[in-house]
Each structure stands twice: as structure tokens, then as C-alpha cells.
């Protein structure tokens, strides 16, 4: 199972958020290009493909191994790696620290993300590679991360965080004033967020200048940031949410996408007009042709409202309208508007623990659990119950299959009979996959398609092997504005099996 973090609309529902939010990672990253489209998928152990580093175990090598394992392992794709290495060599020579060495790693994650460590290890996810549309766009992302390293942003941020924590601890413990300590901590968080926002904008500015100096189109940065914004807007629309007002969130560690686009455009215009520098769309698309798109089947796959795990051999279907996201720790889903939510994961129970005892043990704080009742999805041993809290009601289920116990946590602000029936149908849909079904499952991949005369976003979206909102996903994948015309003969990215 594999997922970017899902934040619920009501921040006061702390037990629910603790259950359904994916874990964060406390590493001193120099930057993050995702702008909240997704944070990296977190892995608890290194997959089979993760690299093993021999020799002296330095902090830098440990950070690298941890990051690679937490983001699904290293994704090897020769043609993309060669392209990234060529881009990196040009950017390094044009950067403020041409003596700094860099190592680029592609991460096996569908999240749209990029970051760098202070030692020059730079990471891009295959999800980000799929979203970019030409060489100057991916160069812009990498130039942004190079700017974080050359400006020592991670070191400066870590020092500010250390000082803020020290001040709040002294006020709370030495002066014996917890309230003042909390106030000092809040002030420190505000300063830290503002500092990080300033770092992002500075890295954007440095990155655009480096991009142009290396011979790439400096407008590639604004184009990619625009695609990032459209990706985020599409996701909000799928969830039935209003567009986020990040510019009003003073604790946001990234400036809002419109702000970044505007500043990146201004920086590019200060260098020259459109058409300056290389974009090389054809070379870039050829380099990512065939790259895996979306979930890795080894970690389970989302197909619309259905989740399939060919390796573990099971599937289930979420209630209608749910948008599912997959992570190493759980499958999480939201209904449009956020009034209903789902979490599915697995646990291993001690041999002497019954399902009834486990179901009544209190998965969620501050709720009243009803007596469990039996259920038998496809003949498996299972129990379900209802747990009621002040703001949310939960339909819980535990299903034993082999050595594992699979958990459903379905939450609703108002558990009407119809909503509960949908929850129960989702739980009852859990079943084992047949050998034939497992053999038929194929990963999705990016493919190139040439537009024909008369093609529209709808006809191009019809070629996508994605059951939900294929047109919107086609537009986001190709960086197209709403109502954009399709050019006959132009090459576009689609998703196929």
C-alpha cells in the first residue's frame, strides 16, 4: 500500500487526523518542489531494488538510504537517467558553486516531488518526471534544488529551528511558564515558516538565472509551476474542495503557486523574451516514454474506486465518489467535500488476541464502541462495529486473512442508513484475487501519442487507460489550460497499460 498526505477539512478532529494522515519525515532536506501537490510516499523498509552502499556508513549515506527506501526505492530508467545527468552537468557548470558535485536519483514514487540534501544528493520522483513537459521544465526543478544547496538553506533552516526550540524550552522549563513557552513556540513556528517561504522564492530566483545561464529556456520554471498549480486544482476538484488559499496561510512553508509563477515569470522576463534558450520538448518526451505512471503494482494499485494488491492477492471497492490514494502504510480515501473518509491497512495480532478483543480495544480515542457483529466477506473471518464520537461516527471492520488482519475505518460526519449501507458494501467487497486476475494486472505507463486532425481533449482523454476523469488528467499531464486546442501532429502524453 502507498500515499501523499491527506489533510481533513476540520482541523479540530484530532483523533481522525492522527488515524488518517500519513506520517511525515524529519530529514534536513534542502528544498521541496512539490508545492503541496503531494509529499513523498513513506516506506518502512527498503524494497528489493533499493541500493546498498558498501564502505563507511556516513550520515550522508544513511540519509540517502533512508530517503530512497521511504520513497519506494530507486527507479532505474536508463534513458531518463542519461537525460537528467546531462541536464545536471550543464546546471552545475552554470551554478553559483560549480565545484559542488551532484548525484541525481529517480525515486519510485507517483508523488510530484523533488528535493536535495546539503551534500548534493538530488532526488526527483517519477511522478514529477511524468508531469514535466520539456527539458527546460525539468531543468528548472533541478536548478531550484541546486539553488537550495548553493545557498545553504538547509543549514540555515536547521539553525533557526534549533534556536526556536531552545527558546521555547527555556521559557517553559527554566522560567516555569508553560503558557509563555507555547507562545514562544508559536512565534518560532511563524518565523520558521516565513523563513522557509523566503527560501523558496530565493531558490526560484536563483534557479531561473542558473537555467538561463545553462542555455535553457528561463520560462520553463513558470510553465512547470503552472502545471503544478493545475495538478493541485484538479485534485481539489476531484475531492469537491474549493481551491486552497495558500497565500493566506502564513504558516505555509511554500508560497502559493500563483505567487511563485508570477515571480518566476518576472525573473525570466528580466533576462529576455520568450524563445530564449532551449526547451527541447522532443528529447524530453522521448526520455520519459514508457515510464511507470501512478502506483507500483508491487505496493498495490488504485483503479478509480477500486484497490487491488496483486502481491498480497486481495481487492476491495470504496464507496461511490471516493478518491483513493495509496501509501506504504495505508490506503486513504475521501468523499467529495470531505464529509466521509476511509482508511484501510493491515496489522499483525498476537496469536492469543481474538478479533473481538482487538475490535473493542479502542482504535480511536474518545469514542464509544458498539458490540461487534460478525461478517463473512467471501467466507473470511471478520467482525464489524460502530464507534461514535462527538463529531464523527465510524464503521470499523477487522478481517482475518492468513496471518494478516485487515482493517477498515470508514468515517462520516453523519452516518445515515444509506451511508452506512455503502460502508458495509465496501467492506463486503473485500475478496481474494484469482490467479487469472493477478496475471492480468499491468502497471500504467506514460506513452506518446500524435494528435490527428479533429482531435480534442475529449478524444485524447479517451485514449487514457484511467477510468476516472481521464480528460482532466490528460490536460494536467500535458500542462494544458482549460479550453486549450489540440494541435494536429503534436505529440502528447497519455497513460496506457
Secondary structure as the mmCIF struct_conf table of DSSP 4:
data_model
#
loop_
_struct_conf.conf_type_id
_struct_conf.id
_struct_conf.beg_label_comp_id
_struct_conf.beg_label_asym_id
_struct_conf.beg_label_seq_id
_struct_conf.end_label_comp_id
_struct_conf.end_label_asym_id
_struct_conf.end_label_seq_id
BEND BEND1 UNK A 9 UNK A 9
TURN_TY1_P TURN_TY1_P1 UNK A 11 UNK A 12
HELX_RH_AL_P HELX_RH_AL_P1 UNK A 14 UNK A 20
BEND BEND2 UNK A 21 UNK A 21
HELX_LH_PP_P HELX_LH_PP_P1 UNK A 22 UNK A 24
STRN STRN1 UNK A 29 UNK A 29
BEND BEND3 UNK A 30 UNK A 30
TURN_TY1_P TURN_TY1_P2 UNK A 35 UNK A 36
BEND BEND4 UNK A 37 UNK A 37
HELX_LH_PP_P HELX_LH_PP_P2 UNK A 39 UNK A 42
BEND BEND5 UNK A 44 UNK A 45
TURN_TY1_P TURN_TY1_P3 UNK A 48 UNK A 49
BEND BEND6 UNK A 50 UNK A 50
BEND BEND7 UNK A 55 UNK A 55
HELX_RH_AL_P HELX_RH_AL_P2 UNK A 59 UNK A 70
TURN_TY1_P TURN_TY1_P4 UNK A 71 UNK A 72
BEND BEND8 UNK A 73 UNK A 73
STRN STRN2 UNK A 74 UNK A 74
HELX_RH_AL_P HELX_RH_AL_P3 UNK A 78 UNK A 94
BEND BEND9 UNK A 95 UNK A 96
TURN_TY1_P TURN_TY1_P5 UNK A 98 UNK A 99
STRN STRN3 UNK A 103 UNK A 107
BEND BEND10 UNK A 108 UNK A 108
BEND BEND11 UNK A 110 UNK A 111
STRN STRN4 UNK A 114 UNK A 116
STRN STRN5 UNK A 117 UNK A 117
TURN_TY1_P TURN_TY1_P6 UNK A 118 UNK A 119
BEND BEND12 UNK A 120 UNK A 120
STRN STRN6 UNK A 121 UNK A 125
HELX_RH_AL_P HELX_RH_AL_P4 UNK A 126 UNK A 131
BEND BEND13 UNK A 134 UNK A 134
HELX_RH_AL_P HELX_RH_AL_P5 UNK A 135 UNK A 150
TURN_TY1_P TURN_TY1_P7 UNK A 151 UNK A 152
HELX_RH_AL_P HELX_RH_AL_P6 UNK A 153 UNK A 169
HELX_RH_PI_P HELX_RH_PI_P1 UNK A 170 UNK A 174
BEND BEND14 UNK A 175 UNK A 175
HELX_RH_AL_P HELX_RH_AL_P7 UNK A 178 UNK A 213
TURN_TY1_P TURN_TY1_P8 UNK A 214 UNK A 215
STRN STRN7 UNK A 216 UNK A 216
TURN_TY1_P TURN_TY1_P9 UNK A 218 UNK A 219
HELX_RH_AL_P HELX_RH_AL_P8 UNK A 220 UNK A 238
TURN_TY1_P TURN_TY1_P10 UNK A 239 UNK A 240
HELX_LH_PP_P HELX_LH_PP_P3 UNK A 241 UNK A 244
HELX_RH_3T_P HELX_RH_3T_P1 UNK A 246 UNK A 248
TURN_TY1_P TURN_TY1_P11 UNK A 250 UNK A 251
BEND BEND15 UNK A 253 UNK A 254
HELX_RH_AL_P HELX_RH_AL_P9 UNK A 257 UNK A 271
TURN_TY1_P TURN_TY1_P12 UNK A 274 UNK A 275
BEND BEND16 UNK A 277 UNK A 277
STRN STRN8 UNK A 278 UNK A 278
HELX_RH_AL_P HELX_RH_AL_P10 UNK A 281 UNK A 288
TURN_TY1_P TURN_TY1_P13 UNK A 289 UNK A 290
STRN STRN9 UNK A 292 UNK A 293
BEND BEND17 UNK A 294 UNK A 294
HELX_RH_3T_P HELX_RH_3T_P2 UNK A 297 UNK A 299
STRN STRN10 UNK A 301 UNK A 303
TURN_TY1_P TURN_TY1_P14 UNK A 304 UNK A 305
STRN STRN11 UNK A 306 UNK A 309
TURN_TY1_P TURN_TY1_P15 UNK A 310 UNK A 313
STRN STRN12 UNK A 314 UNK A 317
HELX_LH_PP_P HELX_LH_PP_P4 UNK A 318 UNK A 319
TURN_TY1_P TURN_TY1_P16 UNK A 320 UNK A 321
STRN STRN13 UNK A 323 UNK A 326
BEND BEND18 UNK A 328 UNK A 329
STRN STRN14 UNK A 331 UNK A 334
HELX_RH_3T_P HELX_RH_3T_P3 UNK A 336 UNK A 338
BEND BEND19 UNK A 339 UNK A 339
STRN STRN15 UNK A 340 UNK A 347
TURN_TY1_P TURN_TY1_P17 UNK A 351 UNK A 352
HELX_RH_AL_P HELX_RH_AL_P11 UNK A 355 UNK A 359
TURN_TY1_P TURN_TY1_P18 UNK A 360 UNK A 360
BEND BEND20 UNK A 361 UNK A 361
BEND BEND21 UNK A 363 UNK A 364
TURN_TY1_P TURN_TY1_P19 UNK A 365 UNK A 366
STRN STRN16 UNK A 368 UNK A 369
HELX_LH_PP_P HELX_LH_PP_P5 UNK A 370 UNK A 372
STRN STRN17 UNK A 373 UNK A 375
HELX_RH_3T_P HELX_RH_3T_P4 UNK A 377 UNK A 379
STRN STRN18 UNK A 381 UNK A 388
BEND BEND22 UNK A 390 UNK A 391
STRN STRN19 UNK A 393 UNK A 401
TURN_TY1_P TURN_TY1_P20 UNK A 402 UNK A 403
STRN STRN20 UNK A 404 UNK A 412
BEND BEND23 UNK A 413 UNK A 414
HELX_RH_AL_P HELX_RH_AL_P12 UNK A 417 UNK A 428
TURN_TY1_P TURN_TY1_P21 UNK A 429 UNK A 429
STRN STRN21 UNK A 431 UNK A 432
HELX_LH_PP_P HELX_LH_PP_P6 UNK A 433 UNK A 434
HELX_RH_AL_P HELX_RH_AL_P13 UNK A 435 UNK A 440
STRN STRN22 UNK A 444 UNK A 450
HELX_LH_PP_P HELX_LH_PP_P7 UNK A 451 UNK A 452
TURN_TY1_P TURN_TY1_P22 UNK A 453 UNK A 454
HELX_RH_AL_P HELX_RH_AL_P14 UNK A 457 UNK A 461
TURN_TY1_P TURN_TY1_P23 UNK A 462 UNK A 463
BEND BEND24 UNK A 465 UNK A 465
BEND BEND25 UNK A 467 UNK A 468
HELX_RH_AL_P HELX_RH_AL_P15 UNK A 470 UNK A 477
TURN_TY1_P TURN_TY1_P24 UNK A 478 UNK A 479
HELX_LH_PP_P HELX_LH_PP_P8 UNK A 480 UNK A 481
TURN_TY1_P TURN_TY1_P25 UNK A 482 UNK A 483
HELX_LH_PP_P HELX_LH_PP_P9 UNK A 484 UNK A 487
TURN_TY1_P TURN_TY1_P26 UNK A 488 UNK A 489
STRN STRN23 UNK A 491 UNK A 496
#
